[in-house]
């Protein structure tokens, strides 16, 4: 973002004039020009600031000089407008059918958020720099109230579905789901913003955002939940909301291992939906018991094993009497789901590297090189710390394996297609399109600093 002038009231009542610019969502002071106590002093400082900002601009041969002389001097560009950018945003807004929201203030907030994620108050600066006529701050807060009262989310969701169904070929056979968290620079929790699980070990209040997209990553349904809500508790409400809104009954829902719970899978199956969900590697010893019994730890690169995984009960020990993997179907295996496992040599190398780092971290704590803290493969017995060799050996045995749980029969979708469909999940992360930096706090309302969290 180009540097611009900023006026700030000081404690003494004077007006400070600064040249500032925004870098990665942070407002940075380039130069402090001084403080003014009168209108004349303020005008002089603003004039000096404009001169500094315009210094070095290319000269335009207009045939006049700054004082009206008829020969070859310069003209200074006094202002700019991001016409091309705004025309593109407005055209996309219309093409997607979002013109059902007849609210210019709401559109301006969305446009500002696309260009530079920041607070609602600071969005006025962005809107002005984009060449639009910014409304009063209160108008934007009123737009958010209209957003709630007019259920803009419902209208936008219907427009998104219409776009995919009508303009993009109508492929909603495969839907992808994932979550992210947005944390807030707020001291206290409320009914929505709560301290929850954070991979960055943050203790700020946050919310959980769930996003359902089509196979290309186009958003179809979004919802937010309390910051302490478990990921496994978010997928069913958003999928059912999508079904109820559009009367959809036949689709495949793809989600990662964070959504894997017996309750979720049963609920999806009861709703008549097909699913593909990432499995946890800790389930591999049970799911692949036949392979380990008859073939040991040997896997070939890209090898796929199509088998079953128990829903809630323990597997029958007699399954090891034969070496052939069972072919899942709901009639013959009512207590199991289909499980597809694949081995990758590249993944095995990466997993081994990770395990070595975790082993070294645990050993450093044991040796007193790092302060005591929770770490993987660290076993505590009273005041004694030891390395958990059993868990480490078990984890190394499973490196390179990735599992997928589904209720789709092999006749409908072969194992390689199950894996391929799951690998489309990166489109969800791409679709979040959220800032990875912290915005300046808004004095009138807490500003969210966003973090996209892959799960």
Residue pairs with C-beta under 8 A, 6 or more apart in sequence:
1 21
1 22
1 23
1 116
1 129
2 21
2 129
3 19
3 20
3 21
3 30
3 53
4 19
4 20
4 21
4 53
4 125
4 129
5 17
5 18
5 19
5 20
5 46
5 49
5 50
5 53
6 17
6 18
6 19
6 20
7 15
7 16
7 17
7 18
7 42
7 46
8 15
8 16
8 17
8 18
9 15
9 16
10 16
10 35
12 35
13 37
14 35
14 36
14 37
15 35
15 36
15 37
15 42
16 32
16 34
16 35
16 36
17 32
17 33
17 34
17 35
17 36
17 42
17 45
17 46
17 49
18 29
18 30
18 31
18 32
18 33
19 29
19 30
19 31
19 33
19 49
19 52
19 53
20 27
20 28
20 29
20 30
21 27
21 28
21 30
22 28
22 116
22 118
24 437
25 116
25 117
25 118
25 435
25 437
25 438
25 439
25 440
26 437
26 438
26 440
27 440
31 52
33 45
33 48
33 49
33 52
34 45
36 42
36 44
36 45
54 76
54 77
57 76
57 77
59 73
59 74
59 75
60 74
60 75
61 72
62 73
62 75
63 70
63 71
63 72
64 70
64 71
64 73
64 75
65 71
65 72
65 73
65 74
66 73
66 74
80 131
81 130
81 131
82 129
82 130
82 131
83 131
85 115
85 130
86 111
86 130
86 131
86 132
89 111
89 114
90 107
93 99
93 107
93 110
95 163
95 167
96 159
96 160
96 163
97 159
97 162
97 163
98 156
98 159
100 155
100 156
100 158
100 159
101 107
101 150
101 152
101 155
101 156
103 143
103 146
103 147
103 152
104 135
105 135
105 139
105 140
105 142
105 143
106 143
106 144
106 146
106 147
106 152
108 123
108 127
108 132
108 134
108 135
108 140
109 120
109 123
109 140
109 143
109 144
111 127
111 130
111 132
112 118
112 123
112 126
112 127
112 130
113 123
115 126
115 130
116 126
117 434
117 435
117 439
117 450
118 126
118 439
118 440
118 447
119 439
119 440
119 441
119 442
119 445
119 447
120 137
120 140
120 141
120 144
120 442
120 444
120 445
121 137
121 442
121 443
121 444
121 445
122 439
122 440
122 442
123 140
124 134
124 137
124 140
127 134
128 134
137 444
146 152
147 153
153 222
154 245
157 220
157 221
157 222
157 245
158 245
158 246
160 218
160 219
160 220
161 172
161 220
161 245
161 246
163 218
164 170
164 171
164 172
164 214
164 218
164 220
165 172
168 214
168 216
168 218
171 214
171 215
172 214
172 220
172 248
172 251
173 215
173 250
173 251
173 252
174 214
174 215
174 251
174 252
174 254
174 421
174 424
175 212
175 213
175 214
175 215
175 220
175 239
175 242
175 251
175 252
175 253
175 254
176 212
176 213
176 214
176 215
176 217
176 253
176 254
176 255
176 424
176 425
176 427
176 428
177 210
177 211
177 212
177 213
177 235
177 238
177 239
177 253
177 254
177 255
177 259
177 428
178 210
178 211
178 255
178 256
178 425
178 428
178 429
178 454
178 455
179 208
179 209
179 210
179 211
179 231
179 234
179 258
179 453
179 455
180 208
180 209
180 211
180 429
180 432
180 434
180 450
180 451
180 452
180 453
181 196
181 198
181 206
181 207
181 208
181 209
181 227
181 451
181 453
182 206
182 207
182 209
182 434
182 448
182 449
182 450
182 451
183 198
183 202
183 204
183 205
183 206
183 227
183 448
183 449
183 450
183 451
184 193
184 204
184 205
184 206
184 207
184 446
184 447
184 448
184 449
185 204
185 438
185 441
185 446
185 447
185 448
185 449
186 193
186 204
186 205
186 446
188 205
189 195
189 205
189 227
190 205
191 226
192 207
192 224
192 226
192 227
193 205
193 206
193 207
193 227
193 446
194 205
194 206
194 207
194 226
194 227
194 228
195 203
195 204
195 205
195 206
195 227
195 228
196 206
196 208
196 226
196 227
196 228
196 229
197 228
197 230
198 204
198 206
198 453
199 453
200 451
204 449
205 227
206 227
207 224
207 225
207 226
207 227
208 224
208 225
208 226
208 227
208 229
208 231
208 234
209 222
209 223
209 224
209 225
209 432
210 222
210 223
210 224
210 225
210 234
210 235
210 238
211 219
211 221
211 222
211 428
211 431
211 432
212 219
212 220
212 221
212 222
212 238
212 239
212 242
213 219
213 220
213 427
213 428
213 431
214 220
215 424
215 427
216 427
217 427
217 428
217 430
217 431
218 431
219 431
220 242
221 238
221 241
221 242
221 245
222 238
223 234
223 237
223 238
223 241
225 233
225 234
231 258
231 259
231 455
232 258
232 259
232 260
232 261
232 263
232 264
234 259
235 253
235 255
235 259
235 264
235 268
236 264
236 267
236 268
239 253
239 268
239 271
239 273
240 271
242 248
243 249
243 271
249 272
250 272
251 273
251 274
252 273
252 274
252 275
252 276
252 408
252 421
253 268
253 273
253 274
253 275
253 276
254 275
254 276
254 277
254 421
254 422
254 424
254 425
255 275
255 276
255 277
255 278
255 425
256 277
256 278
256 425
256 455
257 277
257 278
257 279
257 280
257 455
258 278
258 455
259 277
260 277
260 278
260 279
260 280
260 405
262 311
262 312
264 277
265 275
265 277
265 311
265 337
265 405
265 407
266 311
268 274
268 275
268 407
269 275
269 407
274 406
274 407
274 408
275 405
275 406
275 407
275 408
276 404
276 405
276 406
276 408
276 418
276 421
276 422
277 404
277 405
277 406
278 402
278 403
278 404
278 405
278 422
279 287
279 309
279 339
279 341
279 402
279 403
279 404
279 405
280 403
281 398
281 401
281 402
281 403
283 309
283 339
283 403
284 341
284 398
284 401
284 403
285 292
285 394
285 398
286 309
286 310
286 315
287 307
287 308
287 309
287 339
287 341
287 403
288 305
288 307
288 341
288 401
289 315
289 319
289 320
290 307
290 319
290 320
290 322
290 323
290 324
290 325
291 305
291 325
293 320
293 323
294 323
295 323
297 397
299 343
299 400
299 401
300 343
301 343
301 344
301 345
302 342
302 343
302 344
303 342
303 343
304 340
304 341
304 342
304 415
304 416
304 419
305 325
305 340
305 341
305 342
306 325
306 327
306 328
306 338
306 339
306 340
306 410
306 415
307 325
307 326
307 328
307 338
307 339
307 340
307 341
308 325
308 326
308 328
308 333
308 336
308 337
308 338
308 339
309 336
309 337
309 338
309 339
309 403
309 405
310 335
310 336
311 335
311 336
311 337
312 335
313 335
319 326
326 332
326 333
327 410
328 336
328 337
328 338
328 339
328 409
328 410
329 409
330 407
330 409
337 405
337 406
337 407
338 405
338 406
338 407
338 408
338 409
338 410
339 403
339 404
339 405
340 403
340 404
340 406
340 415
340 418
340 419
341 401
341 402
341 403
341 404
342 401
342 402
342 403
342 404
342 415
342 419
343 400
343 401
344 400
344 402
345 400
347 399
347 400
347 401
347 402
348 399
348 400
351 399
351 400
352 396
352 399
355 392
355 395
355 396
355 399
358 375
358 376
358 377
359 377
359 387
359 392
361 370
361 375
361 376
362 375
362 376
362 377
362 378
362 387
362 388
363 387
364 370
365 371
365 372
365 373
365 375
365 378
365 385
366 378
366 385
366 386
366 387
372 385
376 391
377 387
377 388
377 391
377 392
377 395
378 385
378 387
378 388
379 385
379 386
379 387
379 388
404 418
404 419
404 422
406 413
406 418
408 418
413 421
429 452
429 454
432 452
434 450
434 451
434 452
435 449
435 450
436 450
436 451
436 452
437 449
438 449
439 447
439 448
439 449
440 447
441 447
